[in-house]
Amino acid sequence: MMQNQTIKSDQSPSADPLARFKAAQREGWAHFAPLESMTTPAAAELVRRANPSAGQRVLDVACGTGVVAITAARLGARVTGLDLTPELLARARENTRIAGVEIEWHQGDVEQLPFADGAYDMVLSQFGHIFAPRPEVAIAEMLRVLKLGGTLAFSSWPPELCIGRLFALSGRYLPPPLPGVVPPHLWGDPNVVRERLGNAVKDLRFDRATMRVSALSLQHNRAMMEKTAGPIIKLVESLTATDPAKLETFRREYEATVADFFQDNVVRQDYLISLATKV
Ligand SMILES: C[S@@+](CC[C@H](N)C(=O)[O-])C[C@H]1O[C@@H](n2cnc3c(N)ncnc32)[C@H](O)[C@@H]1O
């Protein structure tokens, strides 16, 4: 039977800056569902490399609308998906019904996973756990719920390529981050991944894949991202209210950055896939 479990999180404004950061993330990502058409082929790339077998327990962390979770469930894995954003989990449930698979969904935070130690054979995250503000906390939780010998696999954006450069650009237009909050694109650097995973894993290996995003113009690509990508939605919201001229400069810089990766009406977004075995 399909289980639809929800762990209630406190939605009221908080004095804790980290809680406010996560509340802003939750709000920003609420409009991400249309981008699942871009992350669906990437989900197949991640799942193919991680290679879950039927009956294995798989956790998809920061699952969004469930593209990785559902791809793994179609192979017969017993899958759980967890995400911060209820609107995306609603779409994930709809996707589950359409695909005719069984998945357990949780609203929650990757920095505080509501699962027992060693509960999963495989922990996956596609462009997801990278948004947790404290990488060391997120990865410790992901490794805690993974059994010894289990597989960890995740996709992330390299700092020097399209989306990584857009993260860095957005960072220059946003207020300075809270102390200890680390930008997501560092997860796209194999040296940083190696250091963060340390001796908790063996057989760490890296691979590259490409997401090809249709766009009728650079402006179309920017307009789509302004409506769907959490951090960009928040940036545009804030500059619209405080500094419209700066927003225009951001928009021109955005288009100039993406231009380096735009050809034949396609934006080429290369990314990193990291795979390892827990020891
Ligand atoms: C770029 S989307 C990726 C979604 C999905 N994995 C995919 O590939 O389509 C980033 C996701 O991270 C989730 N997220 C951000 N911070 C999180 C946190 N601290 N804990 C759990 N999920 C988080 C967002 O709600 C959003 O669904």
The ligand as an SDF file (V2000), in Angstrom:
LIG
                    3D

 27 29  0  0  0  0  0  0  0  0999 V2000
   16.7690   21.9290   -7.9210 C   0  0  0  0  0  0  0  0  0  0  0  0
   15.4970   21.1820   -6.9650 S   0  0  0  0  0  0  0  0  0  0  0  0
   15.8140   19.4500   -7.3510 C   0  0  0  0  0  0  0  0  0  0  0  0
   14.6190   18.5870   -7.1610 C   0  0  0  0  0  0  0  0  0  0  0  0
   14.7440   17.1320   -7.6360 C   0  0  0  0  0  0  0  0  0  0  0  0
   15.7880   16.4250   -6.9240 N   0  0  0  0  0  0  0  0  0  0  0  0
   14.9660   17.0560   -9.1170 C   0  0  0  0  0  0  0  0  0  0  0  0
   16.0510   16.6210   -9.5440 O   0  0  0  0  0  0  0  0  0  0  0  0
   14.0440   17.4260   -9.8620 O   0  0  0  0  0  0  0  0  0  0  0  0
   16.1300   21.3800   -5.3180 C   0  0  0  0  0  0  0  0  0  0  0  0
   15.2710   20.7170   -4.2610 C   0  0  0  0  0  0  0  0  0  0  0  0
   15.9370   20.7710   -2.9830 O   0  0  0  0  0  0  0  0  0  0  0  0
   14.9340   20.9090   -1.9740 C   0  0  0  0  0  0  0  0  0  0  0  0
   15.6090   21.3660   -0.7450 N   0  0  0  0  0  0  0  0  0  0  0  0
   16.3020   22.5140   -0.5560 C   0  0  0  0  0  0  0  0  0  0  0  0
   16.7950   22.5610    0.6950 N   0  0  0  0  0  0  0  0  0  0  0  0
   16.4280   21.3890    1.3080 C   0  0  0  0  0  0  0  0  0  0  0  0
   16.6360   20.8350    2.6150 C   0  0  0  0  0  0  0  0  0  0  0  0
   17.3400   21.4960    3.5450 N   0  0  0  0  0  0  0  0  0  0  0  0
   16.1060   19.6280    2.8910 N   0  0  0  0  0  0  0  0  0  0  0  0
   15.3660   18.9600    1.9640 C   0  0  0  0  0  0  0  0  0  0  0  0
   15.1300   19.4430    0.7190 N   0  0  0  0  0  0  0  0  0  0  0  0
   15.6570   20.6340    0.3900 C   0  0  0  0  0  0  0  0  0  0  0  0
   13.9720   21.8970   -2.6030 C   0  0  0  0  0  0  0  0  0  0  0  0
   12.7130   21.8920   -1.9560 O   0  0  0  0  0  0  0  0  0  0  0  0
   13.9150   21.3810   -4.0420 C   0  0  0  0  0  0  0  0  0  0  0  0
   12.9240   20.3980   -4.1940 O   0  0  0  0  0  0  0  0  0  0  0  0
  1  2  1  0
  2  3  1  0
  2 10  1  0
  3  4  1  0
  4  5  1  0
  5  6  1  0
  5  7  1  0
  7  8  2  0
  7  9  1  0
 10 11  1  0
 11 12  1  0
 11 26  1  0
 12 13  1  0
 13 14  1  0
 13 24  1  0
 14 15  1  0
 14 23  1  0
 15 16  2  0
 16 17  1  0
 17 18  1  0
 17 23  2  0
 18 19  1  0
 18 20  2  0
 20 21  1  0
 21 22  2  0
 22 23  1  0
 24 25  1  0
 24 26  1  0
 26 27  1  0
M  CHG  2   2   1   9  -1
M  END
$$$$
